[in-house]
Amino acid sequence: SSLLDALRRGDVDVVPSPGLEADLAGTLDRFADGTTLQTFYKQAESIEVLRYGPRFADPVLRQAVELAVDRRKLSANLFEGRALVPRTYLVAPGWAASDAGDLPAVDRDRAQALLAAVGYTKGTFGILEHGSERFAVSILVPAGSVARGDAARLVAGDLATIGIAADVREAAPATALSALASGAFDLAIEPEDTSDPQR
């Protein structure tokens, strides 16, 4: 990014969030020597949220997705393992933070069993079917964040392991916001402000 290049040249001294995203942590580590450039990592005030559209109204489908998506892998691959992997949406630094305990383990066998129990069967190319309908969905991503797009593609890969075909669809932020507001989406990855109103 242009900000990253400016840091390298010494043209700017401080880049506050969200000027540089957390997915650049590895790059920053490689050229920050602690003297000419120091990097500090703290809990962010926004999190990336996987939103469910009307297609996932059945809580069994949402549970299957949650059992399939490897959130620790997302943190390790995209954010050098520095991103917190929350158990709930009530995360620090929010005043109501109650995020505690271990994450549920990834369990794709159980996810597949749940889907089979509600009538999904394996079809062509391993894609699940319910009657004549294939379990093919899209993941909506507001454009403008490389990390968010990469996260969506990793989620799509995890879903493929349980028979859900997902394609990633980037849209302009205003278009994505409109789709989210109207419910015209299957899945979406979006930022959510968790800034603490008490501070």
Secondary structure as a PSIPRED ss2 file (coil, helix, strand):
# PSIPRED VFORMAT (PSIPRED V4.0)

   1 S C   1.000  0.000  0.000
   2 S H   0.000  1.000  0.000
   3 L H   0.000  1.000  0.000
   4 L H   0.000  1.000  0.000
   5 D H   0.000  1.000  0.000
   6 A H   0.000  1.000  0.000
   7 L H   0.000  1.000  0.000
   8 R H   0.000  1.000  0.000
   9 R H   0.000  1.000  0.000
  10 G C   1.000  0.000  0.000
  11 D C   1.000  0.000  0.000
  12 V C   1.000  0.000  0.000
  13 D C   1.000  0.000  0.000
  14 V C   1.000  0.000  0.000
  15 V C   1.000  0.000  0.000
  16 P C   1.000  0.000  0.000
  17 S C   1.000  0.000  0.000
  18 P C   1.000  0.000  0.000
  19 G C   1.000  0.000  0.000
  20 L C   1.000  0.000  0.000
  21 E C   1.000  0.000  0.000
  22 A H   0.000  1.000  0.000
  23 D H   0.000  1.000  0.000
  24 L H   0.000  1.000  0.000
  25 A H   0.000  1.000  0.000
  26 G H   0.000  1.000  0.000
  27 T H   0.000  1.000  0.000
  28 L H   0.000  1.000  0.000
  29 D H   0.000  1.000  0.000
  30 R H   0.000  1.000  0.000
  31 F H   0.000  1.000  0.000
  32 A C   1.000  0.000  0.000
  33 D C   1.000  0.000  0.000
  34 G C   1.000  0.000  0.000
  35 T C   1.000  0.000  0.000
  36 T C   1.000  0.000  0.000
  37 L C   1.000  0.000  0.000
  38 Q C   1.000  0.000  0.000
  39 T C   1.000  0.000  0.000
  40 F C   1.000  0.000  0.000
  41 Y C   1.000  0.000  0.000
  42 K C   1.000  0.000  0.000
  43 Q C   1.000  0.000  0.000
  44 A C   1.000  0.000  0.000
  45 E C   1.000  0.000  0.000
  46 S E   0.000  0.000  1.000
  47 I E   0.000  0.000  1.000
  48 E E   0.000  0.000  1.000
  49 V E   0.000  0.000  1.000
  50 L E   0.000  0.000  1.000
  51 R E   0.000  0.000  1.000
  52 Y E   0.000  0.000  1.000
  53 G C   1.000  0.000  0.000
  54 P H   0.000  1.000  0.000
  55 R H   0.000  1.000  0.000
  56 F H   0.000  1.000  0.000
  57 A C   1.000  0.000  0.000
  58 D C   1.000  0.000  0.000
  59 P H   0.000  1.000  0.000
  60 V H   0.000  1.000  0.000
  61 L H   0.000  1.000  0.000
  62 R H   0.000  1.000  0.000
  63 Q H   0.000  1.000  0.000
  64 A H   0.000  1.000  0.000
  65 V H   0.000  1.000  0.000
  66 E H   0.000  1.000  0.000
  67 L H   0.000  1.000  0.000
  68 A H   0.000  1.000  0.000
  69 V C   1.000  0.000  0.000
  70 D C   1.000  0.000  0.000
  71 R H   0.000  1.000  0.000
  72 R H   0.000  1.000  0.000
  73 K H   0.000  1.000  0.000
  74 L H   0.000  1.000  0.000
  75 S H   0.000  1.000  0.000
  76 A H   0.000  1.000  0.000
  77 N H   0.000  1.000  0.000
  78 L H   0.000  1.000  0.000
  79 F H   0.000  1.000  0.000
  80 E C   1.000  0.000  0.000
  81 G C   1.000  0.000  0.000
  82 R C   1.000  0.000  0.000
  83 A C   1.000  0.000  0.000
  84 L C   1.000  0.000  0.000
  85 V C   1.000  0.000  0.000
  86 P C   1.000  0.000  0.000
  87 R C   1.000  0.000  0.000
  88 T C   1.000  0.000  0.000
  89 Y C   1.000  0.000  0.000
  90 L C   1.000  0.000  0.000
  91 V C   1.000  0.000  0.000
  92 A C   1.000  0.000  0.000
  93 P C   1.000  0.000  0.000
  94 G C   1.000  0.000  0.000
  95 W C   1.000  0.000  0.000
  96 A C   1.000  0.000  0.000
  97 A C   1.000  0.000  0.000
  98 S C   1.000  0.000  0.000
  99 D C   1.000  0.000  0.000
 100 A C   1.000  0.000  0.000
 101 G C   1.000  0.000  0.000
 102 D C   1.000  0.000  0.000
 103 L C   1.000  0.000  0.000
 104 P C   1.000  0.000  0.000
 105 A C   1.000  0.000  0.000
 106 V C   1.000  0.000  0.000
 107 D C   1.000  0.000  0.000
 108 R H   0.000  1.000  0.000
 109 D H   0.000  1.000  0.000
 110 R H   0.000  1.000  0.000
 111 A H   0.000  1.000  0.000
 112 Q H   0.000  1.000  0.000
 113 A H   0.000  1.000  0.000
 114 L H   0.000  1.000  0.000
 115 L H   0.000  1.000  0.000
 116 A H   0.000  1.000  0.000
 117 A H   0.000  1.000  0.000
 118 V C   1.000  0.000  0.000
 119 G C   1.000  0.000  0.000
 120 Y C   1.000  0.000  0.000
 121 T E   0.000  0.000  1.000
 122 K E   0.000  0.000  1.000
 123 G C   1.000  0.000  0.000
 124 T H   0.000  1.000  0.000
 125 F H   0.000  1.000  0.000
 126 G H   0.000  1.000  0.000
 127 I C   1.000  0.000  0.000
 128 L E   0.000  0.000  1.000
 129 E E   0.000  0.000  1.000
 130 H E   0.000  0.000  1.000
 131 G C   1.000  0.000  0.000
 132 S C   1.000  0.000  0.000
 133 E E   0.000  0.000  1.000
 134 R E   0.000  0.000  1.000
 135 F C   1.000  0.000  0.000
 136 A E   0.000  0.000  1.000
 137 V E   0.000  0.000  1.000
 138 S E   0.000  0.000  1.000
 139 I E   0.000  0.000  1.000
 140 L E   0.000  0.000  1.000
 141 V E   0.000  0.000  1.000
 142 P E   0.000  0.000  1.000
 143 A C   1.000  0.000  0.000
 144 G C   1.000  0.000  0.000
 145 S C   1.000  0.000  0.000
 146 V H   0.000  1.000  0.000
 147 A H   0.000  1.000  0.000
 148 R H   0.000  1.000  0.000
 149 G H   0.000  1.000  0.000
 150 D H   0.000  1.000  0.000
 151 A H   0.000  1.000  0.000
 152 A H   0.000  1.000  0.000
 153 R H   0.000  1.000  0.000
 154 L H   0.000  1.000  0.000
 155 V H   0.000  1.000  0.000
 156 A H   0.000  1.000  0.000
 157 G H   0.000  1.000  0.000
 158 D H   0.000  1.000  0.000
 159 L H   0.000  1.000  0.000
 160 A H   0.000  1.000  0.000
 161 T C   1.000  0.000  0.000
 162 I C   1.000  0.000  0.000
 163 G C   1.000  0.000  0.000
 164 I C   1.000  0.000  0.000
 165 A E   0.000  0.000  1.000
 166 A E   0.000  0.000  1.000
 167 D E   0.000  0.000  1.000
 168 V E   0.000  0.000  1.000
 169 R E   0.000  0.000  1.000
 170 E E   0.000  0.000  1.000
 171 A E   0.000  0.000  1.000
 172 A C   1.000  0.000  0.000
 173 P H   0.000  1.000  0.000
 174 A H   0.000  1.000  0.000
 175 T H   0.000  1.000  0.000
 176 A H   0.000  1.000  0.000
 177 L H   0.000  1.000  0.000
 178 S H   0.000  1.000  0.000
 179 A H   0.000  1.000  0.000
 180 L H   0.000  1.000  0.000
 181 A H   0.000  1.000  0.000
 182 S H   0.000  1.000  0.000
 183 G C   1.000  0.000  0.000
 184 A C   1.000  0.000  0.000
 185 F C   1.000  0.000  0.000
 186 D C   1.000  0.000  0.000
 187 L E   0.000  0.000  1.000
 188 A E   0.000  0.000  1.000
 189 I E   0.000  0.000  1.000
 190 E E   0.000  0.000  1.000
 191 P E   0.000  0.000  1.000
 192 E E   0.000  0.000  1.000
 193 D E   0.000  0.000  1.000
 194 T C   1.000  0.000  0.000
 195 S C   1.000  0.000  0.000
 196 D C   1.000  0.000  0.000
 197 P C   1.000  0.000  0.000
 198 Q C   1.000  0.000  0.000
 199 R C   1.000  0.000  0.000
